[in-house]
Amino acid sequence: MTTKKIIKQIAKREGVTEKQVEKDMQEAIRFAMASLNPDAQKFWQQISPDGSEPSVDIFLKAISAEVLKRTQEKVVVKYKK
């Protein structure tokens, strides 16, 4: 699923425009990047090594990849037991 489709689905579900969803997500990214939590900082460093604020598109792709990676790791561990 493309990031545009994800944003469109969220907008439809929440009853707002796609532009509003993107604006809210960008604001959430900005807030999250300010976290002092070391794990959070490590995560943001992986997404944006230069420390710049990533676009919603880049963030959604990165978080999707991370979820997929963690899901696959759980499956491998489950079958190794």
C-alpha positions in Angstrom: 0.0 0.0 0.0 1.4 3.4 -0.9 1.7 6.2 1.6 -0.9 8.2 -0.3 -3.4 5.4 0.1 -2.6 5.2 3.8 -3.1 8.9 4.3 -6.4 8.7 2.2 -7.7 5.9 4.4 -6.9 7.8 7.6 -8.5 10.9 6.3 -11.7 9.1 5.3 -11.8 7.3 8.7 -11.3 10.5 10.7 -13.5 12.7 8.5 -10.8 15.2 7.7 -8.9 16.1 4.6 -5.7 14.3 3.4 -3.9 17.6 3.8 -4.9 17.8 7.5 -3.7 14.2 8.1 -0.3 15.1 6.6 -0.1 18.3 8.6 -1.0 16.4 11.9 1.5 13.6 11.1 4.3 16.1 10.4 3.5 17.8 13.7 3.7 14.5 15.5 7.0 13.7 13.8 8.4 17.0 14.9 7.2 16.4 18.5 8.6 12.8 18.5 12.0 13.9 17.2 12.4 16.1 20.2 12.2 13.1 22.6 15.2 12.7 24.9 14.6 9.0 25.1 17.8 7.2 23.9 15.8 4.5 22.0 13.8 7.2 20.3 16.9 9.1 19.4 18.4 6.0 17.9 15.3 5.4 15.8 15.3 8.9 14.5 19.0 8.7 13.7 18.3 5.7 11.5 15.5 7.5 9.7 17.3 10.8 9.3 21.0 10.6 9.9 21.5 14.3 9.3 18.9 15.2 11.9 16.6 16.8 9.5 12.8 16.3 9.9 11.7 13.5 7.5 8.7 13.9 5.3 5.5 12.0 6.2 6.3 9.8 3.2 9.8 8.9 4.4 8.5 8.3 7.9 5.7 6.0 6.9 8.1 4.0 4.7 10.6 3.7 7.5 8.1 2.7 10.1 6.5 0.2 7.8 9.9 -1.4 7.2 10.6 -1.5 10.9 7.2 -3.2 11.6 7.9 -5.7 8.9 11.3 -6.4 10.2 10.1 -7.0 13.8 7.2 -9.1 12.6 9.6 -11.3 10.6 11.9 -11.6 13.6 9.1 -12.8 15.8 8.1 -15.4 13.2 11.7 -16.7 13.0 12.0 -16.9 16.8 8.6 -18.7 17.0 9.7 -21.4 14.6 13.1 -21.9 16.2 11.5 -22.9 19.5 
